[in-house]
Amino acid sequence: MALCEKAVILDADGIRRALTRIAHEIIEKNKGVDSIALIGIRRRGVPLAERLARRISEIEGKEVPIGILDITLYRDDLTTITHQPVIHKTEIPFAVDSKTVVLVDDVLFTGRTVRAALDAIIDLGRPEAIQLAVLVDRGHRELPIRADYVGKNLPTSKKEIISVYLTELDELDKAVIEVDTA
C-alpha cells in the first residue's frame, strides 16, 4: 500500500488546542478530577493520555493517574491479522473500581478497538463509568459506540485513511488524511 498525504487536518498547534479543550471538558463534565483516571490505548492513545494528564494537572493542580492498555488479545480480528500477535504489557498501576476511566485513543473509526478496550477494562474491575476521548472521530461506526470528547469530527470516505503522528513516536505532531495511490 502506497499512501499519499491528501490534507493536514490538525497541525501541532491544532493538536495542542484540541487536547487543551478536551482536558477542560473532562474536568467540567466530571466536576473536577478526584475520581478520574486516564487509560491510553496502545500506541498513540498513550502519549495523548499523558499529554491530557499534564494539561489537567496544569489546570486543576492535581495529578491524574495514567494507565496503558494493550488490547491485542481482545481484538475480534486477531486470527485474521497475524499468526503470532505481538503482545505488549498493559500497565494500569491503580484499581479501576469506583473510578471514572477515560479511555484515550487517536482515531475513532468502526468502534471495534474501543469495544476491545472496554472488554479489557471490565476484566480489570468495575469502574464507576467509562468515557472515551479521541483526537479524531472519522465516522463509519460498525458498533454503537460514540466518543464523549472529540478533538475533531471529520467525516471521511472509507477509502481515506486518517493517520496521527505524535512527537513521542514519530518526531512530529500532525493528523492527516491519506489515500492509497496504488
C-alpha positions as CSV (number, residue, x, y, z in Angstrom):
1,M,0.0,0.0,0.0
2,A,1.5,3.4,-1.1
3,L,0.0,6.2,0.9
4,C,-0.1,9.8,-0.2
5,E,-0.9,12.7,2.1
6,K,-4.1,14.4,0.9
7,A,-4.6,17.0,3.6
8,V,-3.3,18.0,7.1
9,I,-6.4,18.2,9.4
10,L,-4.5,19.1,12.6
11,D,-1.1,20.6,12.9
12,A,0.9,20.7,16.1
13,D,-1.0,23.8,17.4
14,G,-4.3,22.2,16.4
15,I,-3.5,19.1,18.4
16,R,-2.4,21.2,21.4
17,R,-5.6,23.2,21.3
18,A,-7.8,20.1,20.9
19,L,-6.2,18.4,23.9
20,T,-6.5,21.6,26.0
21,R,-10.2,21.8,25.1
22,I,-10.7,18.1,25.9
23,A,-8.9,18.5,29.2
24,H,-11.3,21.3,30.2
25,E,-14.3,19.3,29.0
26,I,-13.2,16.3,31.1
27,I,-12.9,18.5,34.2
28,E,-16.2,20.2,33.6
29,K,-18.2,17.0,32.9
30,N,-16.8,15.3,35.9
31,K,-17.0,18.3,38.3
32,G,-13.3,18.0,38.9
33,V,-10.8,15.2,38.7
34,D,-10.9,13.4,42.1
35,S,-12.2,10.1,40.7
36,I,-10.8,10.4,37.2
37,A,-8.1,8.0,35.7
38,L,-6.9,8.2,32.1
39,I,-6.0,5.0,30.2
40,G,-4.3,5.3,26.8
41,I,-4.9,2.6,24.2
42,R,-1.6,1.4,22.8
43,R,0.1,3.0,20.7
44,R,-0.9,6.6,20.1
45,G,-3.5,6.7,22.8
46,V,-0.7,6.5,25.4
47,P,1.1,9.8,24.6
48,L,-2.3,11.5,24.1
49,A,-3.3,10.3,27.6
50,E,0.0,11.6,29.0
51,R,-0.5,15.0,27.4
52,L,-4.1,15.2,28.7
53,A,-2.9,14.3,32.2
54,R,-0.3,17.1,32.1
55,R,-3.0,19.6,30.8
56,I,-5.4,18.6,33.6
57,S,-2.6,18.9,36.2
58,E,-1.8,22.4,34.9
59,I,-5.5,23.4,35.1
60,E,-6.5,21.7,38.3
61,G,-3.3,21.4,40.2
62,K,-3.9,17.7,40.8
63,E,-2.3,14.7,39.3
64,V,-4.5,12.2,37.4
65,P,-3.4,8.5,37.3
66,I,-2.5,7.2,33.9
67,G,-2.6,3.6,32.6
68,I,-1.5,1.9,29.4
69,L,-3.8,-0.7,27.8
70,D,-2.8,-3.3,25.3
71,I,-5.9,-4.7,23.5
72,T,-4.2,-7.2,21.3
73,L,-5.8,-10.3,22.8
74,Y,-9.2,-8.7,22.9
75,R,-9.4,-7.9,19.2
76,D,-12.2,-9.6,17.2
77,D,-9.9,-9.8,14.1
78,L,-6.9,-11.3,15.8
79,T,-6.9,-14.6,13.8
80,T,-7.1,-12.7,10.5
81,I,-4.2,-10.2,11.1
82,T,-1.4,-12.5,12.2
83,H,-0.5,-15.9,13.4
84,Q,2.0,-14.6,16.0
85,P,0.5,-11.5,17.6
86,V,2.9,-9.2,19.4
87,I,1.6,-8.7,23.0
88,H,2.6,-5.6,24.8
89,K,2.3,-5.0,28.5
90,T,-0.8,-3.5,30.0
91,E,0.3,-1.1,32.8
92,I,-2.5,0.1,35.0
93,P,-1.0,1.0,38.4
94,F,-4.3,1.7,40.1
95,A,-7.6,-0.1,40.8
96,V,-10.2,0.8,38.2
97,D,-13.0,0.1,40.7
98,S,-15.1,3.1,41.5
99,K,-13.1,5.3,39.2
100,T,-14.3,7.2,36.1
101,V,-12.0,5.8,33.5
102,V,-11.4,8.0,30.5
103,L,-10.1,5.8,27.6
104,V,-7.9,7.8,25.2
105,D,-7.2,6.9,21.6
106,D,-6.1,8.8,18.5
107,V,-8.8,7.9,15.9
108,L,-12.3,6.5,16.3
109,F,-13.4,4.6,13.2
110,T,-15.5,1.4,13.4
111,G,-15.6,1.2,17.2
112,R,-14.0,-2.2,17.3
113,T,-10.8,-1.0,19.1
114,V,-12.9,0.7,21.7
115,R,-15.1,-2.4,22.2
116,A,-11.9,-4.5,22.7
117,A,-10.7,-1.8,25.2
118,L,-14.0,-1.9,27.1
119,D,-13.7,-5.7,27.5
120,A,-10.1,-5.4,28.7
121,I,-11.0,-2.8,31.3
122,I,-14.0,-4.7,32.6
123,D,-11.7,-7.7,33.1
124,L,-9.7,-5.4,35.5
125,G,-12.6,-4.4,37.7
126,R,-15.8,-2.4,37.8
127,P,-15.3,1.3,37.1
128,E,-17.9,3.8,38.1
129,A,-18.1,4.9,34.5
130,I,-16.1,4.7,31.3
131,Q,-15.8,7.7,29.0
132,L,-14.0,8.0,25.6
133,A,-11.7,10.8,24.4
134,V,-10.4,10.7,20.8
135,L,-8.3,13.1,18.8
136,V,-10.2,12.4,15.6
137,D,-13.7,10.9,15.0
138,R,-13.9,9.9,11.3
139,G,-17.3,8.2,11.4
140,H,-18.2,4.8,9.8
141,R,-19.2,3.1,13.0
142,E,-19.9,-0.6,13.0
143,L,-20.8,-0.7,16.7
144,P,-23.0,1.6,18.8
145,I,-20.0,3.5,20.3
146,R,-19.5,7.3,20.4
147,A,-16.9,9.4,22.0
148,D,-17.6,11.7,24.9
149,Y,-14.7,14.1,24.0
150,V,-13.6,14.7,20.4
151,G,-10.7,16.9,19.2
152,K,-12.0,17.0,15.6
153,N,-15.0,15.4,13.9
154,L,-14.1,14.6,10.3
155,P,-16.5,12.6,8.0
156,T,-14.3,10.6,5.6
157,S,-14.6,8.3,2.7
158,K,-13.9,4.6,3.6
159,K,-11.1,4.8,1.1
160,E,-9.3,7.5,3.1
161,I,-7.0,6.8,6.0
162,I,-6.5,9.1,9.0
163,S,-3.0,9.0,10.3
164,V,-1.9,10.7,13.5
165,Y,1.7,11.4,14.1
166,L,3.0,12.4,17.5
167,T,6.4,13.7,18.6
168,E,6.8,10.9,21.2
169,L,6.6,8.2,18.5
170,D,7.1,10.0,15.1
171,E,9.2,13.1,15.9
172,L,6.4,15.4,14.6
173,D,2.8,16.3,15.5
174,K,0.1,16.3,12.9
175,A,-3.1,14.4,11.8
176,V,-3.5,13.9,8.1
177,I,-5.9,12.3,5.6
178,E,-4.0,9.9,3.4
179,V,-5.1,8.0,0.3
180,D,-3.8,4.8,-1.2
181,T,-2.2,5.6,-4.6
182,A,-1.6,2.0,-5.6
